[in-house]
Amino acid sequence: MIEKPTFKRKEREKEARREAILDAAVRLFTRKENYDPTLDEIAAEAELSKGTIYNYFKDKHYLLAALLMRCH
């Protein structure tokens, strides 16, 4: 089976959006002590819609778990 060239590009774009979400979350969580940003704030920081975040993470707890796995 031959893989379409667009498949690889789409996978790279998908991973880039996931990383952009995680990067935005890190920036917001580290901005102030005891600051707990909302998904709306994370989406705005990542310049994505809140719905896009839900395409990658079931909820904020899963996003936080991904951040912890990334740091580990």
BASE-154590 format. One record per residue (C-alpha): residue number from 1; x, y, z; residue in one letter; chain. Coordinates in nm, 3 decimals, padded with zeros to 5 digits. Each point is the difference from the previous one (the first is absolute). Layout:
BEGIN
<node><i>NUM</i><east>X</east><north>Y</north><up>Z</up><aa>a</aa><ch>A</ch></node>
...
// end
This chain:
BEGIN
<node><i>1</i><east>00.000</east><north>00.000</north><up>00.000</up><aa>m</aa><ch>A</ch></node>
<node><i>2</i><east>00.138</east><north>00.337</north><up>-00.100</up><aa>i</aa><ch>A</ch></node>
<node><i>3</i><east>-00.032</east><north>00.278</north><up>00.255</up><aa>e</aa><ch>A</ch></node>
<node><i>4</i><east>-00.127</east><north>00.331</north><up>-00.135</up><aa>k</aa><ch>A</ch></node>
<node><i>5</i><east>00.243</east><north>00.291</north><up>00.045</up><aa>p</aa><ch>A</ch></node>
<node><i>6</i><east>-00.276</east><north>00.205</north><up>00.161</up><aa>t</aa><ch>A</ch></node>
<node><i>7</i><east>-00.037</east><north>-00.260</north><up>00.276</up><aa>f</aa><ch>A</ch></node>
<node><i>8</i><east>00.348</east><north>00.071</north><up>00.136</up><aa>k</aa><ch>A</ch></node>
<node><i>9</i><east>-00.057</east><north>00.375</north><up>-00.024</up><aa>r</aa><ch>A</ch></node>
<node><i>10</i><east>-00.330</east><north>-00.026</north><up>00.185</up><aa>k</aa><ch>A</ch></node>
<node><i>11</i><east>00.161</east><north>-00.210</north><up>00.272</up><aa>e</aa><ch>A</ch></node>
<node><i>12</i><east>00.279</east><north>00.259</north><up>00.041</up><aa>r</aa><ch>A</ch></node>
<node><i>13</i><east>-00.257</east><north>00.280</north><up>00.017</up><aa>e</aa><ch>A</ch></node>
<node><i>14</i><east>-00.204</east><north>-00.192</north><up>00.256</up><aa>k</aa><ch>A</ch></node>
<node><i>15</i><east>00.307</east><north>-00.056</north><up>00.218</up><aa>e</aa><ch>A</ch></node>
<node><i>16</i><east>00.098</east><north>00.367</north><up>-00.037</up><aa>a</aa><ch>A</ch></node>
<node><i>17</i><east>-00.345</east><north>00.110</north><up>00.124</up><aa>r</aa><ch>A</ch></node>
<node><i>18</i><east>00.024</east><north>-00.240</north><up>00.295</up><aa>r</aa><ch>A</ch></node>
<node><i>19</i><east>00.341</east><north>00.142</north><up>00.089</up><aa>e</aa><ch>A</ch></node>
<node><i>20</i><east>-00.130</east><north>00.356</north><up>-00.040</up><aa>a</aa><ch>A</ch></node>
<node><i>21</i><east>-00.275</east><north>-00.078</north><up>00.252</up><aa>i</aa><ch>A</ch></node>
<node><i>22</i><east>00.250</east><north>-00.146</north><up>00.247</up><aa>l</aa><ch>A</ch></node>
<node><i>23</i><east>00.239</east><north>00.294</north><up>-00.049</up><aa>d</aa><ch>A</ch></node>
<node><i>24</i><east>-00.282</east><north>00.246</north><up>00.063</up><aa>a</aa><ch>A</ch></node>
<node><i>25</i><east>-00.104</east><north>-00.187</north><up>00.314</up><aa>a</aa><ch>A</ch></node>
<node><i>26</i><east>00.356</east><north>00.008</north><up>00.133</up><aa>v</aa><ch>A</ch></node>
<node><i>27</i><east>00.025</east><north>00.374</north><up>-00.062</up><aa>r</aa><ch>A</ch></node>
<node><i>28</i><east>-00.325</east><north>00.064</north><up>00.185</up><aa>l</aa><ch>A</ch></node>
<node><i>29</i><east>00.060</east><north>-00.239</north><up>00.289</up><aa>f</aa><ch>A</ch></node>
<node><i>30</i><east>00.342</east><north>00.151</north><up>00.064</up><aa>t</aa><ch>A</ch></node>
<node><i>31</i><east>-00.114</east><north>00.361</north><up>-00.030</up><aa>r</aa><ch>A</ch></node>
<node><i>32</i><east>-00.107</east><north>00.038</north><up>00.364</up><aa>k</aa><ch>A</ch></node>
<node><i>33</i><east>00.018</east><north>-00.212</north><up>00.312</up><aa>e</aa><ch>A</ch></node>
<node><i>34</i><east>-00.322</east><north>-00.193</north><up>00.066</up><aa>n</aa><ch>A</ch></node>
<node><i>35</i><east>-00.145</east><north>00.109</north><up>-00.334</up><aa>y</aa><ch>A</ch></node>
<node><i>36</i><east>-00.244</east><north>-00.248</north><up>-00.154</up><aa>d</aa><ch>A</ch></node>
<node><i>37</i><east>-00.080</east><north>00.109</north><up>-00.356</up><aa>p</aa><ch>A</ch></node>
<node><i>38</i><east>-00.324</east><north>-00.104</north><up>-00.165</up><aa>t</aa><ch>A</ch></node>
<node><i>39</i><east>-00.015</east><north>-00.193</north><up>-00.325</up><aa>l</aa><ch>A</ch></node>
<node><i>40</i><east>-00.130</east><north>00.320</north><up>-00.160</up><aa>d</aa><ch>A</ch></node>
<node><i>41</i><east>00.317</east><north>00.182</north><up>00.109</up><aa>e</aa><ch>A</ch></node>
<node><i>42</i><east>00.222</east><north>-00.284</north><up>-00.121</up><aa>i</aa><ch>A</ch></node>
<node><i>43</i><east>-00.180</east><north>-00.003</north><up>-00.335</up><aa>a</aa><ch>A</ch></node>
<node><i>44</i><east>00.041</east><north>00.377</north><up>-00.035</up><aa>a</aa><ch>A</ch></node>
<node><i>45</i><east>00.370</east><north>-00.024</north><up>00.088</up><aa>e</aa><ch>A</ch></node>
<node><i>46</i><east>00.046</east><north>-00.276</north><up>-00.260</up><aa>a</aa><ch>A</ch></node>
<node><i>47</i><east>-00.205</east><north>00.200</north><up>-00.253</up><aa>e</aa><ch>A</ch></node>
<node><i>48</i><east>-00.239</east><north>-00.292</north><up>-00.043</up><aa>l</aa><ch>A</ch></node>
<node><i>49</i><east>-00.364</east><north>-00.055</north><up>00.085</up><aa>s</aa><ch>A</ch></node>
<node><i>50</i><east>-00.101</east><north>-00.170</north><up>00.322</up><aa>k</aa><ch>A</ch></node>
<node><i>51</i><east>-00.160</east><north>-00.272</north><up>-00.212</up><aa>g</aa><ch>A</ch></node>
<node><i>52</i><east>00.337</east><north>-00.075</north><up>-00.157</up><aa>t</aa><ch>A</ch></node>
<node><i>53</i><east>00.142</east><north>-00.074</north><up>00.343</up><aa>i</aa><ch>A</ch></node>
<node><i>54</i><east>-00.271</east><north>-00.262</north><up>00.046</up><aa>y</aa><ch>A</ch></node>
<node><i>55</i><east>00.118</east><north>-00.167</north><up>-00.322</up><aa>n</aa><ch>A</ch></node>
<node><i>56</i><east>00.329</east><north>-00.071</north><up>00.179</up><aa>y</aa><ch>A</ch></node>
<node><i>57</i><east>-00.092</east><north>-00.028</north><up>00.368</up><aa>f</aa><ch>A</ch></node>
<node><i>58</i><east>-00.317</east><north>-00.134</north><up>00.160</up><aa>k</aa><ch>A</ch></node>
<node><i>59</i><east>00.009</east><north>00.271</north><up>00.267</up><aa>d</aa><ch>A</ch></node>
<node><i>60</i><east>00.240</east><north>00.217</north><up>00.197</up><aa>k</aa><ch>A</ch></node>
<node><i>61</i><east>00.111</east><north>-00.294</north><up>00.215</up><aa>h</aa><ch>A</ch></node>
<node><i>62</i><east>00.119</east><north>-00.186</north><up>-00.309</up><aa>y</aa><ch>A</ch></node>
<node><i>63</i><east>00.180</east><north>00.311</north><up>-00.118</up><aa>l</aa><ch>A</ch></node>
<node><i>64</i><east>00.175</east><north>00.025</north><up>00.338</up><aa>l</aa><ch>A</ch></node>
<node><i>65</i><east>00.091</east><north>-00.369</north><up>-00.017</up><aa>a</aa><ch>A</ch></node>
<node><i>66</i><east>00.153</east><north>00.058</north><up>-00.343</up><aa>a</aa><ch>A</ch></node>
<node><i>67</i><east>00.202</east><north>00.289</north><up>00.144</up><aa>l</aa><ch>A</ch></node>
<node><i>68</i><east>00.128</east><north>-00.222</north><up>00.279</up><aa>l</aa><ch>A</ch></node>
<node><i>69</i><east>00.092</east><north>-00.276</north><up>-00.248</up><aa>m</aa><ch>A</ch></node>
<node><i>70</i><east>00.177</east><north>00.256</north><up>-00.217</up><aa>r</aa><ch>A</ch></node>
<node><i>71</i><east>00.208</east><north>00.120</north><up>00.296</up><aa>c</aa><ch>A</ch></node>
<node><i>72</i><east>00.082</east><north>-00.351</north><up>00.114</up><aa>h</aa><ch>A</ch></node>
// end
